[in-house]
Amino acid sequence: MIFRRQIASLARAARAADGLTLDFHGGRRPEFMRSRGKKLRKLGALRGVIYQTVKGGGLLTDYVHGFGRKRPVLAMDRKRNLHIVRGGSRYTVTRRGIEG
């Protein structure tokens, strides 16, 4: 599945990044943002997420959610932890899942 390859590529990139250096994106100046008091480096618009969870039926199930035009932002902090920042999007998590 294409999302799995993109996730693997992102994981490799995050592991390869040493802090927030200019060479992470091929020498381009990084973009930063603040979220909940933390300085984060923008990685890009989040096109979708794939995750596994056990819901009511008790079975481990894959869920795929794509985002529309106003996408959340994928960012990282200095410790290389990933953050999903809502940005201009209106996505929220409800009992039904990711909605927006």
Order of alpha helices (4+ residues) and beta strands (2+ residues): alpha-beta-beta-beta-beta-beta-beta-beta-beta
